[in-house]
Amino acid sequence: MATPAKLKSSLRLVGTSIQVVLVALNVACVLALWLSAASVFFSPAAHPRLSLLGMAFTFLFWPVLLFIPFWLVVRRRYVLVSVVGLLACFGSVRTYFPVNYVYEAPDSAITVVSYNLYNLTGATPGEMDRWPSVRYLAESGADIVCCQEAAQLNKYEVDTLLAQHFPYRQRTVVRKCTQVLLSRFPILAVDTIGYESETNASVAYRLLVGADTLLVVNNHFESYHLQSADKSEYKEMLVNPDEAIRSDGPLSLMRKLMAANAVRAAQVDSVEAYIARSGMRYVLACGDFNDPSISYAHHRLTRQLNDAFTRTGNGPAISYHHSGMYFRIDNILCSPDIRPYECRVDRSCAVSDHYPIRCRITLKR
């Protein structure tokens, strides 16, 4: 029969072994988080596998963060593993989960909304009260609205239901992609950014805001083209990873993700080059990036533009909310001479698979 001293020694050994395993797990999560954060520097066209790491940031950030209160209770010195891990990739952490003091925008600020309409799915056309997305746009109080997946937002909705709210409107069809701009400011010019895609487009508008010209780029970048089976496989991977690994589904899903990431990278490069060539002082780039905030697409465009949500929003703020894929993939980016305020994802309108994202801005003089 074991003596109390031997029993105590055995329990201490078990406790130490569990701590070693947990420390190793914590370190592994931190290293994976660093790899995920670093993946944004590599083009998915050249490094398709690395592009998948950026999508994993969400799932790595939370375990690393939750280790902090755990170690504070169990063994305080190990809390440094997570603290150092998060500080070492602070830029990515702030992009994914910003924390800001919210400054109130001045009365003169311009309200900008970006909204993927999901082709107005699930509503009866022609009447404002039967068309909740159109009603949301009409009642948004926005000065500039960028709409994506707007094929069903036809001439009647644009030029009749929304005309009294937005005196300047532009509906642009690029192959199978329809983008709509609604504006309280005159539209001076419209240009389509040249990249090949059947179902995606980036449309640039020059707006006259007072005595200044504002360049607005409305984007819908390459989606993952996932079918119902792919989305079910994704959910299964989250709920039952052991079962999912034994099937061929994850490999097929990853191939689709990598292929879309590579195509999207070329589109993003085209938009970045267009903005650089424009030489414009005031620039907004809005839309559905179809990529999370820790991604090549987001990183590439924020080399010359600021993410309004990172600067003025709080928390992870999910904008895509279907199929278990909860990411912020809708963005409002602005040039350094534009000051953003109060950027947020508006969860009050949930008829699309995206929530609108909205922000207030002022032009620095």
C-alpha positions as CSV (number, residue, x, y, z in Angstrom):
1,M,0.0,0.0,0.0
2,A,1.4,3.4,-1.0
3,T,2.4,5.7,1.7
4,P,1.0,9.3,1.8
5,A,4.4,10.6,0.8
6,K,4.6,8.3,-2.2
7,L,1.1,9.2,-3.2
8,K,1.9,12.9,-3.0
9,S,5.0,12.4,-5.0
10,S,3.0,10.5,-7.7
11,L,0.4,13.2,-7.9
12,R,3.1,15.8,-8.2
13,L,4.7,13.9,-11.1
14,V,1.3,13.5,-12.9
15,G,0.7,17.2,-12.4
16,T,4.1,18.1,-13.7
17,S,3.6,15.9,-16.7
18,I,0.3,17.5,-17.6
19,Q,1.8,20.9,-17.3
20,V,4.6,19.9,-19.7
21,V,2.1,18.7,-22.2
22,L,0.0,21.9,-21.9
23,V,3.1,24.1,-22.2
24,A,4.1,22.2,-25.3
25,L,0.6,22.7,-26.7
26,N,0.7,26.4,-25.9
27,V,4.0,26.7,-27.7
28,A,2.7,24.8,-30.7
29,C,-0.3,27.1,-30.9
30,V,1.9,30.2,-30.7
31,L,4.3,28.9,-33.5
32,A,1.3,28.1,-35.7
33,L,-0.1,31.5,-35.0
34,W,3.2,33.1,-36.1
35,L,3.1,31.1,-39.3
36,S,-0.4,32.1,-40.0
37,A,0.4,35.8,-39.5
38,A,3.5,35.5,-41.7
39,S,1.5,33.9,-44.6
40,V,0.1,37.2,-45.7
41,F,3.5,38.2,-47.1
42,F,3.4,35.4,-49.7
43,S,1.3,35.5,-52.9
44,P,-1.2,32.6,-53.1
45,A,-0.4,32.4,-56.8
46,A,3.2,31.3,-55.9
47,H,2.6,29.7,-52.6
48,P,-1.0,28.3,-52.6
49,R,-0.6,26.1,-49.5
50,L,0.7,29.0,-47.4
51,S,-2.5,30.9,-48.2
52,L,-4.5,28.4,-46.1
53,L,-2.6,29.3,-43.0
54,G,-4.1,32.8,-43.0
55,M,-7.6,31.4,-42.7
56,A,-6.5,29.4,-39.6
57,F,-5.6,32.6,-37.7
58,T,-9.1,32.7,-36.1
59,F,-8.8,29.2,-34.8
60,L,-5.3,29.7,-33.4
61,F,-5.8,33.1,-31.9
62,W,-8.4,32.0,-29.3
63,P,-6.5,29.1,-27.8
64,V,-3.4,31.2,-27.4
65,L,-5.5,34.0,-25.8
66,L,-7.4,31.6,-23.5
67,F,-4.1,30.1,-22.2
68,I,-3.5,33.4,-20.5
69,P,-6.2,33.2,-17.8
70,F,-5.5,29.5,-17.5
71,W,-1.8,30.0,-16.6
72,L,-2.7,33.0,-14.3
73,V,-4.6,30.5,-12.2
74,V,-2.4,27.4,-12.6
75,R,1.3,28.6,-13.1
76,R,1.8,32.3,-13.6
77,R,5.3,32.2,-15.2
78,Y,3.9,30.2,-18.2
79,V,1.6,33.1,-19.1
80,L,4.6,34.6,-20.9
81,V,4.3,32.0,-23.6
82,S,1.0,33.4,-24.8
83,V,1.8,37.0,-24.0
84,V,5.1,37.0,-26.0
85,G,3.4,35.0,-28.7
86,L,0.6,37.6,-29.2
87,L,3.0,40.6,-28.9
88,A,5.3,39.1,-31.5
89,C,2.5,39.3,-34.1
90,F,0.7,42.3,-32.7
91,G,0.0,43.8,-36.1
92,S,-2.0,40.7,-37.1
93,V,-3.7,40.5,-33.7
94,R,-4.8,44.2,-34.0
95,T,-6.1,43.6,-37.6
96,Y,-8.1,40.6,-36.5
97,F,-9.3,41.9,-33.1
98,P,-8.9,45.7,-32.8
99,V,-9.7,47.5,-29.6
100,N,-10.3,51.2,-30.0
101,Y,-11.7,54.2,-28.2
102,V,-14.6,55.2,-30.3
103,Y,-14.4,58.9,-31.2
104,E,-17.7,60.5,-32.3
105,A,-17.7,61.7,-35.9
106,P,-18.3,65.3,-36.6
107,D,-21.7,66.3,-38.1
108,S,-20.0,67.0,-41.4
109,A,-18.7,63.4,-41.7
110,I,-19.7,61.3,-44.8
111,T,-21.4,58.0,-44.1
112,V,-20.1,55.1,-46.3
113,V,-21.8,51.7,-46.5
114,S,-20.6,48.5,-48.3
115,Y,-23.1,45.7,-48.7
116,N,-23.1,42.4,-50.6
117,L,-26.8,42.0,-51.5
118,Y,-26.6,38.3,-52.2
119,N,-28.7,39.2,-55.4
120,L,-31.6,40.1,-53.1
121,T,-32.3,36.5,-52.4
122,G,-35.6,35.6,-50.6
123,A,-37.7,38.6,-51.3
124,T,-40.4,39.8,-53.7
125,P,-39.2,42.5,-56.1
126,G,-40.9,45.8,-56.9
127,E,-42.1,47.1,-53.5
128,M,-40.0,48.6,-50.8
129,D,-41.7,46.8,-48.0
130,R,-41.2,43.4,-49.7
131,W,-37.5,44.2,-50.5
132,P,-35.8,44.5,-47.1
133,S,-32.3,45.0,-48.5
134,V,-33.6,47.9,-50.7
135,R,-35.4,49.4,-47.7
136,Y,-32.2,49.1,-45.6
137,L,-30.3,51.1,-48.3
138,A,-33.0,53.7,-48.5
139,E,-33.1,54.2,-44.7
140,S,-29.3,53.8,-44.1
141,G,-28.7,57.5,-44.0
142,A,-25.6,56.8,-46.1
143,D,-24.0,59.3,-48.5
144,I,-22.1,56.6,-50.5
145,V,-23.1,53.0,-50.9
146,C,-21.2,50.3,-52.7
147,C,-23.2,47.2,-53.5
148,Q,-21.9,43.8,-54.6
149,E,-23.8,40.9,-56.1
150,A,-26.4,43.4,-57.2
151,A,-27.8,41.7,-60.4
152,Q,-31.3,41.8,-59.1
153,L,-31.1,45.4,-58.1
154,N,-32.5,46.4,-61.4
155,K,-33.3,49.7,-63.1
156,Y,-36.6,50.0,-61.3
157,E,-35.2,49.6,-57.8
158,V,-32.2,51.9,-58.6
159,D,-34.0,54.6,-60.5
160,T,-37.3,54.6,-58.7
161,L,-37.2,53.3,-55.2
162,L,-33.8,54.7,-54.4
163,A,-33.7,57.8,-56.5
164,Q,-35.1,60.1,-53.8
165,H,-32.4,59.0,-51.4
166,F,-29.5,59.0,-53.9
167,P,-29.5,61.5,-56.7
168,Y,-26.5,59.9,-58.4
169,R,-26.5,56.2,-59.2
170,Q,-24.4,53.9,-61.3
171,R,-25.3,50.3,-62.2
172,T,-22.3,48.6,-63.9
173,V,-22.5,45.1,-65.4
174,V,-19.1,43.4,-66.1
175,R,-19.8,40.0,-67.7
176,K,-21.8,38.2,-65.0
177,C,-21.0,40.6,-62.2
178,T,-23.2,43.6,-61.3
179,Q,-21.9,46.4,-59.1
180,V,-24.0,49.4,-58.0
181,L,-22.9,52.7,-56.6
182,L,-25.4,55.0,-54.8
183,S,-24.2,58.5,-54.0
184,R,-25.3,61.9,-52.8
185,F,-22.3,63.3,-54.6
186,P,-21.9,63.8,-58.4
187,I,-20.2,60.9,-60.3
188,L,-17.5,62.4,-62.6
189,A,-16.3,59.2,-64.2
190,V,-16.6,55.4,-64.0
191,D,-13.9,52.9,-64.9
192,T,-13.6,49.1,-64.8
193,I,-10.3,47.8,-63.5
194,G,-8.9,45.3,-66.0
195,Y,-8.7,41.8,-64.8
196,E,-10.3,38.7,-66.3
197,S,-13.2,37.1,-64.3
198,E,-16.6,35.9,-65.2
199,T,-18.3,36.6,-61.9
200,N,-16.1,39.2,-60.2
201,A,-15.2,42.8,-60.8
202,S,-13.7,46.0,-59.4
203,V,-15.3,49.3,-60.6
204,A,-13.7,52.7,-59.9
205,Y,-15.8,55.9,-59.5
206,R,-14.6,59.5,-59.2
207,L,-16.9,61.5,-57.1
208,L,-17.0,65.3,-56.6
209,V,-17.1,65.9,-52.9
210,G,-17.2,69.7,-52.4
211,A,-14.1,70.9,-54.2
212,D,-12.3,67.6,-54.0
213,T,-12.3,64.4,-56.0
214,L,-12.8,61.1,-54.2
215,L,-11.8,57.8,-55.9
216,V,-14.1,55.0,-54.7
217,V,-13.3,51.4,-55.8
218,N,-16.1,48.9,-55.4
219,N,-14.7,45.3,-55.3
220,H,-16.1,41.8,-55.5
221,F,-13.0,39.5,-55.5
222,E,-12.9,35.8,-56.3
223,S,-15.2,33.7,-54.1
224,Y,-14.5,30.1,-53.2
225,H,-17.4,28.7,-55.3
226,L,-18.2,26.3,-52.6
227,Q,-21.2,24.0,-53.1
228,S,-23.5,22.8,-50.3
229,A,-21.5,19.6,-49.9
230,D,-18.3,21.7,-49.5
231,K,-19.9,23.8,-46.8
232,S,-21.2,20.7,-45.0
233,E,-17.7,19.3,-45.2
234,Y,-16.3,22.5,-43.6
235,K,-18.8,22.3,-40.8
236,E,-17.9,18.6,-40.3
237,M,-14.2,19.5,-40.0
238,L,-15.0,21.9,-37.2
239,V,-17.3,19.6,-35.3
240,N,-15.7,16.2,-35.9
241,P,-12.1,16.7,-37.2
242,D,-11.1,13.1,-36.6
243,E,-13.9,11.8,-38.8
244,A,-13.2,14.5,-41.5
245,I,-9.6,13.5,-41.7
246,R,-10.5,10.0,-42.7
247,S,-12.5,11.2,-45.7
248,D,-11.4,12.7,-49.0
249,G,-13.5,15.8,-48.4
250,P,-10.9,18.0,-46.7
251,L,-8.4,17.6,-49.6
252,S,-11.0,18.5,-52.1
253,L,-12.1,21.5,-50.1
254,M,-8.5,22.7,-49.6
255,R,-7.8,22.4,-53.4
256,K,-10.8,24.7,-54.0
257,L,-9.6,27.2,-51.4
258,M,-6.1,27.3,-52.8
259,A,-7.3,27.7,-56.4
260,A,-9.6,30.6,-55.4
261,N,-6.8,32.3,-53.4
262,A,-4.5,32.2,-56.3
263,V,-7.0,33.8,-58.7
264,R,-7.9,36.4,-56.1
265,A,-4.3,37.4,-55.6
266,A,-4.0,38.5,-59.2
267,Q,-7.2,40.6,-58.9
268,V,-6.0,42.3,-55.8
269,D,-2.6,43.0,-57.4
270,S,-4.5,44.7,-60.3
271,V,-6.5,46.9,-57.9
272,E,-3.4,47.9,-55.9
273,A,-1.6,48.9,-59.1
274,Y,-4.6,50.9,-60.3
275,I,-4.9,52.9,-57.1
276,A,-1.1,53.5,-57.1
277,R,-1.3,54.8,-60.8
278,S,-4.3,57.0,-60.0
279,G,-2.2,59.3,-57.8
280,M,-5.4,60.3,-56.0
281,R,-5.1,61.8,-52.6
282,Y,-8.6,60.6,-51.4
283,V,-9.3,56.9,-52.0
284,L,-11.8,54.5,-50.7
285,A,-11.7,50.7,-51.5
286,C,-14.8,48.9,-50.4
287,G,-16.5,45.6,-50.9
288,D,-16.5,41.9,-50.5
289,F,-12.9,40.7,-50.5
290,N,-13.9,37.0,-50.0
291,D,-10.9,36.7,-47.8
292,P,-10.5,37.1,-44.0
293,S,-8.6,40.1,-42.5
294,I,-5.5,38.0,-42.1
295,S,-4.9,37.3,-45.8
296,Y,-2.7,38.3,-48.7
297,A,-5.6,40.3,-50.2
298,H,-6.1,42.4,-47.1
299,H,-2.4,42.9,-46.4
300,R,-1.7,43.9,-50.0
301,L,-4.3,46.6,-50.2
302,T,-3.5,48.0,-46.7
303,R,0.1,48.7,-47.7
304,Q,-1.2,52.0,-49.1
305,L,-4.7,52.2,-47.5
306,N,-5.9,52.0,-43.9
307,D,-8.5,49.6,-42.7
308,A,-11.3,51.7,-41.2
309,F,-12.4,48.9,-39.0
310,T,-8.9,48.2,-37.6
311,R,-8.5,52.0,-36.9
312,T,-11.9,52.6,-35.3
313,G,-13.8,49.3,-34.8
314,N,-13.8,46.8,-31.9
315,G,-13.6,43.0,-31.8
316,P,-13.5,40.5,-34.7
317,A,-16.9,41.7,-36.2
318,I,-18.1,38.9,-38.4
319,S,-19.5,40.2,-41.7
320,Y,-20.1,36.8,-43.5
321,H,-22.5,34.7,-41.3
322,H,-23.6,31.6,-43.3
323,S,-22.5,28.0,-43.5
324,G,-20.4,28.1,-40.3
325,M,-17.8,30.4,-42.0
326,Y,-17.8,33.3,-39.7
327,F,-15.2,35.9,-40.9
328,R,-14.9,39.6,-41.6
329,I,-14.5,39.6,-45.3
330,D,-16.2,42.9,-46.1
331,N,-14.1,46.0,-45.8
332,I,-13.9,49.7,-46.1
333,L,-10.3,50.9,-46.7
334,C,-9.2,54.5,-46.9
335,S,-6.2,56.5,-47.9
336,P,-4.1,58.3,-45.2
337,D,-5.7,61.6,-45.9
338,I,-9.1,60.3,-45.0
339,R,-10.0,60.0,-41.3
340,P,-12.4,57.1,-40.4
341,Y,-14.8,57.1,-37.5
342,E,-17.2,54.5,-35.9
343,C,-16.6,51.7,-38.4
344,R,-18.8,48.7,-37.6
345,V,-20.6,45.7,-39.0
346,D,-24.3,46.4,-39.0
347,R,-26.1,43.3,-37.8
348,S,-29.6,44.9,-38.0
349,C,-30.0,43.7,-41.6
350,A,-29.6,39.9,-41.9
351,V,-31.4,39.1,-45.1
352,S,-28.2,38.6,-47.1
353,D,-25.4,36.1,-46.2
354,H,-23.4,39.2,-45.5
355,Y,-24.0,42.0,-43.0
356,P,-23.4,45.5,-44.2
357,I,-20.3,47.3,-43.0
358,R,-20.5,51.0,-42.5
359,C,-18.2,53.8,-41.5
360,R,-18.1,57.6,-41.3
361,I,-15.2,59.6,-42.8
362,T,-13.8,63.1,-43.2
363,L,-11.4,64.3,-45.8
364,K,-8.3,65.9,-44.3
365,R,-7.6,69.3,-45.7
